[in-house]
Amino acid sequence: MFIPVGTRGTVKAVQQRELIQSGAHLILANTYHLYLRPGDDILRSAGGLHSFISWDRAVLTDSGGFQVFSLSNLRDISDDGVVFRSHLDGSPHTFTPESVIRMQRIIGSDVMMQLDECITSNAEYDDVAAAMNRTIAWAERSIAALEANKPLYGFEQMLFGIVQGGVYEQLRQECIEKLKAMPFHGFAIGGLAVGETVEDMYRITGYSTQRMPEGKPRYLMGVGTPENLLHAIALGVDMFDCVMPTRNARNGMLFTSTGTVNIRNAQHKTDRQPVDLECDCYTCAAFSRSYLRHLFAAKEILGLQLATLHNITYYLKLMRDAREAIIENRYEAWMKGCMEAWVNG
């Protein structure tokens, strides 16, 4: 499963009905950003995020743990939690494992994530170990908070634990063993795609999935390219999210069955072919590469919308095809064919 990223309750440049048409069943929103704006009072009065954004499918909320990494110059961290200085107005806000669960109850997400400490890939072993131990302690507090704060909108919510430990196998194993003893509904691999090599990302992913419980979802957070996804599926991952298909689309990079296309390039100026002959999205069914290039050259918003719709549809179709190949016991051959097409396309 690929999860389109809608950090603030919107997947940039596409409407909810277009997401449904593209085959999306789950979107990702971010607790930190929704807490700051629109705020818990607005979300509670609306009956939760689903109602607020008119989305009748599933929502997963990240806990704000990634902001511990990405907003390192705006936060102070301790064993109790994290104090953020808002990137909007500089005001201080304290996030604890308990407050994050309470906020995610107000959001009403179907899948909640525990608060964790995501650390840079080049951190020293002792610093990574400290972040991992803090994540484990916060996991225990998150489980307790889940029991203390009941659902608000008449449906159950799941809680996933997050495995940390950087590129160190010993730390990953220790974290997995501690989290496995807790009643999480699923498990995520965090702290990757934050600057380590691709080889280290695959090594740690494979090492982790081999030790994670069978029968519960395995979620690799923040990854990645189509090639990354297929390799990680082969290593045992079930779920992915990444801003790449939407962010790259807004910059004119389109993913196709024969590799990436920079639609801004002059070679597409008179090209009447669709972006991808094998894609059945609205963009490919109705418009040419020539028209999309014109939209980007003219700085028309429609270009961002059509490009984003294509990339999301492509990622979701890639996951559907992967599931079918797994069920039919031909994943390895199918994956090899995709890789060859991307290289030779």
LINCOR-V857327 format. One record per backbone hydrogen bond with DSSP energy under -1.0 kcal/mol. CO is the residue of the C=O (numbers start at 0). NH is the residue of the N-H. E is the energy in kcal/mol with one decimal. If there is no record, write none. Layout:
# LINCOR-V857327
CO_NH_E, CO_NH_E
This chain:
# LINCOR-V857327
0_239_-1.9, 3_27_-2.4, 5_8_-2.6, 6_29_-2.6, 10_13_-1.9, 14_18_-1.8, 15_19_-2.2, 16_20_-2.1, 17_21_-1.7, 18_23_-2.4, 19_22_-1.2, 24_57_-1.8, 26_59_-2.7, 27_5_-3.5, 28_61_-2.2, 29_33_-2.4, 30_34_-2.4, 31_35_-1.7, 32_36_-2.4, 33_38_-2.2, 38_42_-1.9, 39_43_-2.6, 40_44_-2.0, 41_45_-1.5, 42_47_-3.1, 43_46_-1.2, 47_51_-2.1, 48_52_-2.5, 49_54_-2.4, 57_26_-1.6, 58_109_-1.6, 58_110_-1.9, 59_28_-2.8, 61_30_-2.4, 65_69_-3.0, 66_70_-2.3, 68_71_-1.0, 70_73_-2.5, 73_84_-3.2, 75_82_-2.9, 80_77_-2.6, 81_94_-3.7, 82_75_-2.1, 83_92_-2.4, 85_89_-2.0, 90_85_-3.2, 92_83_-3.2, 94_81_-3.1, 95_99_-2.4, 96_100_-1.4, 97_101_-2.3, 98_102_-2.4, 99_103_-2.1, 100_104_-1.9, 101_105_-1.8, 102_106_-2.6, 103_107_-2.0, 103_108_-1.1, 106_48_-3.2, 109_157_-3.0, 110_60_-2.6, 111_159_-2.8, 119_122_-1.4, 123_127_-2.3, 124_128_-2.8, 125_129_-2.1, 126_130_-2.2, 127_131_-2.4, 128_132_-2.6, 129_133_-2.1, 130_134_-2.2, 131_135_-2.1, 132_136_-2.3, 133_137_-2.6, 134_138_-1.9, 135_139_-1.9, 136_140_-1.8, 137_141_-2.1, 138_142_-2.2, 139_143_-1.8, 140_144_-2.2, 141_145_-2.1, 142_146_-1.5, 143_147_-1.8, 144_148_-1.7, 157_111_-3.3, 158_184_-2.6, 159_113_-1.8, 160_187_-3.0, 162_189_-2.2, 164_167_-1.8, 167_171_-2.2, 168_172_-2.7, 169_173_-2.1, 170_174_-2.5, 171_175_-2.6, 172_176_-2.5, 173_177_-1.9, 174_178_-2.5, 175_179_-2.7, 178_181_-1.9, 181_183_-2.0, 185_160_-2.0, 186_218_-2.4, 187_162_-3.4, 188_220_-1.8, 196_200_-2.2, 197_201_-2.5, 198_202_-2.3, 199_203_-2.7, 200_204_-2.2, 201_205_-2.7, 202_206_-2.2, 203_207_-2.3, 204_208_-2.7, 205_209_-1.7, 207_210_-1.5, 216_186_-2.5, 217_237_-2.6, 217_238_-2.2, 218_188_-3.3, 224_228_-2.4, 225_229_-2.2, 226_230_-2.2, 227_231_-2.5, 228_232_-2.4, 229_233_-2.0, 230_234_-1.0, 231_236_-2.2, 232_235_-1.7, 238_219_-2.5, 239_2_-2.4, 242_246_-3.4, 243_247_-2.4, 245_249_-1.8, 247_252_-2.7, 248_251_-1.9, 251_262_-2.6, 253_260_-2.7, 255_258_-1.6, 260_253_-3.1, 261_264_-1.9, 264_267_-1.7, 265_268_-2.1, 270_289_-2.4, 272_288_-2.7, 275_278_-1.5, 280_284_-2.2, 281_285_-1.9, 282_286_-2.1, 287_291_-2.1, 288_292_-2.7, 289_293_-2.0, 290_294_-2.3, 291_295_-2.1, 292_296_-2.7, 293_297_-2.4, 294_299_-2.8, 299_302_-1.2, 300_304_-1.9, 301_305_-2.9, 302_306_-2.2, 303_307_-2.2, 304_308_-2.6, 305_309_-2.0, 306_310_-2.3, 307_311_-2.5, 308_312_-2.2, 309_313_-2.7, 310_314_-2.4, 311_315_-2.5, 312_316_-2.4, 313_317_-2.4, 314_318_-1.8, 315_319_-2.0, 316_320_-2.8, 317_321_-2.0, 318_322_-2.5, 319_323_-2.2, 320_324_-2.3, 321_325_-2.4, 322_326_-2.6, 323_327_-2.0, 324_329_-2.9, 325_328_-1.6, 329_333_-2.4, 330_334_-3.2, 331_335_-2.2, 332_336_-2.1, 333_337_-2.1, 334_338_-2.4, 335_339_-2.3, 336_340_-2.1, 337_341_-2.3, 338_342_-1.9, 339_343_-2.8, 340_344_-1.7
